[in-house]
């Protein structure tokens, strides 16, 4: 169902203009010194009311720092951010009334309380009027499919149920904008599907959603538009189809391998015509993804380069959003190869892309 944007005097639900965030770190003990690390370097984007907007990027790219600046948990070093026209630095109280924040993991709930008691407690913290609390909580329990289980202690909930309860908690005060920071992390496939349905249903209410995730299929299915951040800067923005169009001129080869290491990837990446080669670790197996220019027949040369490595299934396919994401992030790495690692990223770390 298409979103029904909520009335607002502002054209955009979220605005980020030239956001920067620099951290001062103290290193050393005997001779301590301070160093500055720039986590976000001039990020700008806008999100329309009712839009489901994705923010993607590798670990250390600046996603979490950007979200924390938008939801008032961090002040920008420079630049401005607004929620429905309200500046996050000057109008903090008004911004907080308009936003909800849901993060992945087990934190943020009281395990020895029931789901119902958790929601009652947070409804009081959020200032939900007592006369509307009961109806609001009942509505949200039904929306996240926890009605009938609301009197059970949270300590007995599965991770997927906890994440749905997190979403209900974030919606208690009926926010205009909901920030979802990796809500499906560590959740099994069935629970992840239920979470995606819950998030997609928010469109019908006109809630603006900013979603961060490492799961490309999730972003492709849910998001109206996506921004990719790497090295603290915005590298690309557009609909999932627009981002995928960046790699339409490529062929993709997926190869199931066993026992391949990074050292064996170097000669493979050096093959003429290979644009990228990434290795993803799975449950007891690895998947090697090789991108090449359209029409370049690399099948046999790639297999020859894998001589001595046990090879399973080999599949040639059309590029996906994940392939576009990998290409965008690798291009960012090539452009800033001499700049050193981004904030929070270990030297030599590679981008990990989940299936």
C-alpha positions in Angstrom: 0.0 0.0 0.0 1.4 3.4 -0.9 2.4 5.6 2.0 0.1 8.4 3.2 2.4 11.2 4.2 1.6 12.9 7.5 0.8 16.6 7.5 3.9 18.7 8.0 5.0 22.2 7.4 8.3 21.0 6.1 9.0 19.6 2.7 11.3 16.9 4.0 11.0 14.6 7.0 14.8 14.3 7.3 17.4 16.7 6.0 21.2 16.4 6.4 23.3 19.2 5.0 27.1 18.9 4.9 27.3 16.9 8.2 30.7 16.4 9.7 31.6 14.6 12.9 35.2 14.5 14.3 36.2 12.6 17.5 39.2 13.5 19.7 41.0 10.4 20.9 43.7 10.1 23.6 46.4 7.5 22.8 49.4 6.4 24.8 50.0 6.2 28.6 53.4 7.4 29.5 53.3 10.1 26.8 49.6 10.6 26.0 48.7 12.5 22.9 45.4 13.5 21.3 44.5 12.6 17.7 41.4 13.6 15.7 39.4 11.0 13.7 36.8 12.2 11.2 33.9 9.7 11.1 31.6 11.7 8.8 32.9 14.0 6.1 30.2 16.3 4.6 27.2 14.0 4.2 24.0 15.6 2.6 20.7 13.9 1.7 16.9 14.4 2.2 14.1 12.0 3.0 10.6 12.7 2.0 7.6 12.2 4.4 6.4 8.6 4.3 9.5 7.3 2.5 11.4 4.2 3.6 15.0 5.2 3.1 18.0 2.9 3.4 21.4 3.8 4.7 24.1 1.2 3.7 27.8 1.0 4.3 30.6 -1.2 5.7 31.5 -1.3 9.4 33.2 2.0 10.2 31.7 3.8 7.3 29.9 6.4 9.5 26.3 5.1 9.4 25.8 4.9 13.1 27.4 8.3 13.7 25.1 9.8 11.0 22.0 8.3 12.7 23.1 9.5 16.1 23.5 13.0 14.8 20.0 12.8 13.2 18.3 11.5 16.4 20.1 14.0 18.7 22.4 11.5 20.5 25.5 13.3 19.0 26.0 16.9 18.0 27.4 17.5 14.5 30.9 19.0 14.5 29.6 21.1 11.6 26.7 21.1 9.2 23.0 21.0 10.0 20.3 18.3 10.4 16.6 18.8 10.6 13.6 16.6 11.4 10.4 18.0 9.8 12.1 21.4 9.8 13.3 21.3 13.4 17.1 21.6 13.9 18.5 18.7 15.9 20.9 20.9 17.8 18.6 23.9 18.6 15.2 22.2 18.8 16.2 18.9 20.6 13.1 18.5 22.6 10.8 19.0 19.6 12.9 16.6 17.5 12.8 13.9 20.2 9.0 14.1 20.3 8.9 13.4 16.6 11.3 10.4 16.4 11.6 6.8 17.5 14.8 4.8 17.6 15.1 1.0 17.3 18.4 -0.7 17.4 19.4 -4.4 16.8 20.4 -6.7 19.7 19.1 -7.6 23.1 19.6 -4.2 24.9 16.8 -1.8 25.7 14.2 -4.2 27.2 13.6 -5.5 30.8 13.8 -9.2 30.5 12.1 -10.1 33.8 9.1 -8.0 32.8 6.4 -9.1 30.4 6.1 -7.5 27.0 3.0 -5.7 28.3 4.8 -4.3 31.3 7.7 -3.2 29.2 5.4 -1.2 26.9 3.5 0.3 29.9 6.8 1.4 31.4 8.1 3.0 28.2 4.7 4.6 27.5 5.2 6.5 30.7 8.7 7.5 29.8 7.5 8.7 26.4 4.7 10.7 27.9 1.9 8.8 26.3 -1.3 10.0 27.9 -2.7 7.4 30.4 -6.2 7.5 28.8 -4.8 6.3 25.4 -2.1 3.9 26.6 -4.2 0.8 26.8 -5.6 1.2 23.2 -2.2 2.2 21.8 -0.4 -0.8 23.4 -3.1 -3.2 22.2 -2.8 -1.8 18.7 1.0 -2.1 18.6 1.0 -5.7 20.0 -1.3 -6.7 17.2 0.7 -4.8 14.6 3.9 -6.7 15.6 2.1 -10.0 16.0 2.7 -10.3 19.7 -0.9 -10.2 20.8 -1.6 -13.4 22.9 2.0 -13.4 24.1 2.1 -10.1 25.8 1.9 -11.5 29.4 5.0 -13.7 29.0 8.3 -12.5 30.3 10.7 -11.1 27.7 13.5 -13.5 28.9 11.5 -16.3 27.2 11.2 -14.5 23.9 13.1 -15.5 20.8 15.4 -12.8 19.2 12.8 -12.2 16.5 10.1 -11.6 19.0 12.3 -9.2 21.0 13.0 -7.3 17.8 9.3 -6.9 17.1 8.8 -5.7 20.7 11.6 -3.2 20.1 9.7 -1.9 17.1 6.5 -1.6 19.2 8.4 0.3 21.9 9.8 2.7 19.3 6.3 3.4 18.0 4.6 4.0 21.3 4.5 7.8 21.0 3.4 7.6 17.4 6.6 9.2 16.0 6.7 10.9 12.6 10.2 9.4 11.9 11.4 6.0 13.0 15.1 5.1 12.9 15.8 1.3 12.5 19.4 0.5 13.1 20.0 -3.1 11.9 16.8 -4.5 13.3 17.2 -8.0 11.9 20.8 -8.6 13.0 21.2 -12.1 14.3 17.6 -13.0 13.5 16.7 -16.3 11.9 15.3 -16.2 8.3 11.6 -16.8 9.3 11.8 -14.1 12.0 13.6 -11.8 9.6 10.8 -12.2 7.1 8.2 -11.3 9.8 10.2 -8.2 10.7 10.4 -7.1 7.0 6.6 -7.5 6.8 6.2 -5.4 10.0 8.5 -2.7 8.6 6.8 -2.7 5.2 3.4 -2.2 7.0 4.7 1.1 8.4 4.3 2.6 5.0 0.5 2.4 5.4 0.6 4.6 8.5 2.7 7.3 6.7 5.6 6.8 9.1 9.0 7.9 7.6 11.6 5.1 8.2 15.4 5.4 8.0 16.8 1.8 7.9 20.3 0.6 8.2 21.1 -3.0 7.4 23.9 -5.2 6.1 21.4 -7.5 4.4 21.2 -6.4 0.8 18.0 -8.5 -0.1 16.3 -6.7 2.8 17.2 -3.3 1.5 16.2 -4.2 -2.0 12.8 -5.4 -0.9 11.9 -2.6 1.5 13.6 0.6 0.5 12.2 3.3 -1.8 15.7 4.9 -2.0 19.1 3.9 -0.7 22.2 5.9 0.2 25.6 4.2 0.3 28.2 5.6 2.7 31.9 4.6 2.7 35.0 6.3 4.2 32.6 8.8 6.0 31.2 10.2 2.7 28.1 9.6 0.6 29.1 7.6 -2.4 25.8 6.9 -4.2 22.1 7.6 -3.7 19.0 6.4 -5.7 16.4 3.7 -5.9 17.5 0.1 -5.8 17.1 -0.2 -9.5 19.1 3.0 -10.1 21.9 1.6 -8.0 21.8 -1.8 -9.8 22.0 0.0 -13.1 25.6 0.9 -12.2 26.6 -2.7 -12.7 24.2 -3.7 -15.5 27.2 -3.8 -17.9 28.8 -6.5 -15.8 28.7 -10.3 -15.7 28.7 -12.0 -12.3 30.0 -15.5 -11.5 29.2 -17.1 -8.1 31.5 -20.0 -7.2 31.1 -22.2 -4.2 34.6 -22.9 -2.8 36.1 -24.6 0.3 39.4 -23.5 1.9 40.1 -20.4 -0.2 42.0 -17.7 1.6 42.8 -14.0 0.8 46.3 -14.9 -0.5 44.8 -17.0 -3.3 42.6 -14.1 -4.3 45.4 -11.8 -5.4 46.3 -13.6 -8.7 42.6 -14.1 -9.4 42.0 -10.3 -9.1 44.9 -9.7 -11.4 43.3 -11.6 -14.3 42.5 -9.4 -17.3 38.9 -8.5 -17.3 38.2 -9.1 -13.6 36.6 -6.0 -12.1 36.3 -7.3 -8.5 36.5 -10.6 -6.6 35.0 -10.9 -3.1 34.9 -13.8 -0.7 32.0 -14.4 1.6 32.1 -16.8 4.5 29.0 -18.9 5.1 27.9 -21.9 7.1 30.6 -24.4 6.4 31.3 -23.0 2.9 32.5 -19.9 1.1 31.1 -18.1 -1.9 33.5 -16.4 -4.3 31.8 -13.6 -6.4 33.7 -12.5 -9.5 32.5 -9.4 -11.5 33.7 -8.8 -15.0 32.9 -6.6 -18.0 29.8 -7.9 -19.9 30.7 -10.4 -22.6 34.1 -11.3 -21.1 34.3 -15.1 -20.9 36.3 -15.6 -17.7 34.7 -18.9 -16.6 37.6 -21.2 -17.5 40.4 -18.7 -16.5 38.8 -18.2 -13.1 38.6 -22.0 -12.5 42.2 -22.4 -13.6 43.3 -19.7 -11.1 41.5 -21.8 -8.4 43.5 -24.9 -9.2 44.1 -26.8 -5.9 40.9 -25.3 -4.3 37.9 -27.5 -3.9 35.1 -26.0 -6.1 31.4 -26.7 -5.8 28.5 -25.1 -7.7 29.3 -22.4 -10.3 26.5 -20.0 -11.3 26.5 -17.2 -13.8 23.8 -14.5 -13.0 22.6 -11.0 -13.5 24.0 -8.3 -11.1 22.1 -7.7 -7.9 22.0 -4.8 -5.4 24.7 -6.5 -3.4 27.0 -6.5 -6.5 26.2 -2.8 -7.0 27.0 -2.1 -3.3 30.3 -4.0 -3.5 31.3 -2.1 -6.6 30.4 1.3 -5.0 32.3 0.5 -1.8 35.4 -0.8 -3.6 35.4 2.3 -5.9 35.4 4.4 -2.7 38.3 2.4 -1.4 40.3 2.9 -4.6 39.8 6.6 -4.6 41.0 7.0 -1.0 43.6 4.2 -0.9 46.2 6.6 0.5 43.9 8.1 3.2 44.2 5.2 5.7 41.2 3.4 7.3 38.0 5.1 8.1 37.0 5.7 11.7 36.3 2.4 13.5 37.8 0.3 10.7 40.9 -1.9 11.3 43.8 -1.4 8.9 43.5 -3.9 6.1 39.9 -4.7 7.0 37.6 -5.8 4.1 34.0 -5.1 3.5 31.8 -8.0 4.8 28.6 -8.3 2.9 25.9 -10.6 4.2 23.7 -12.6 1.9 
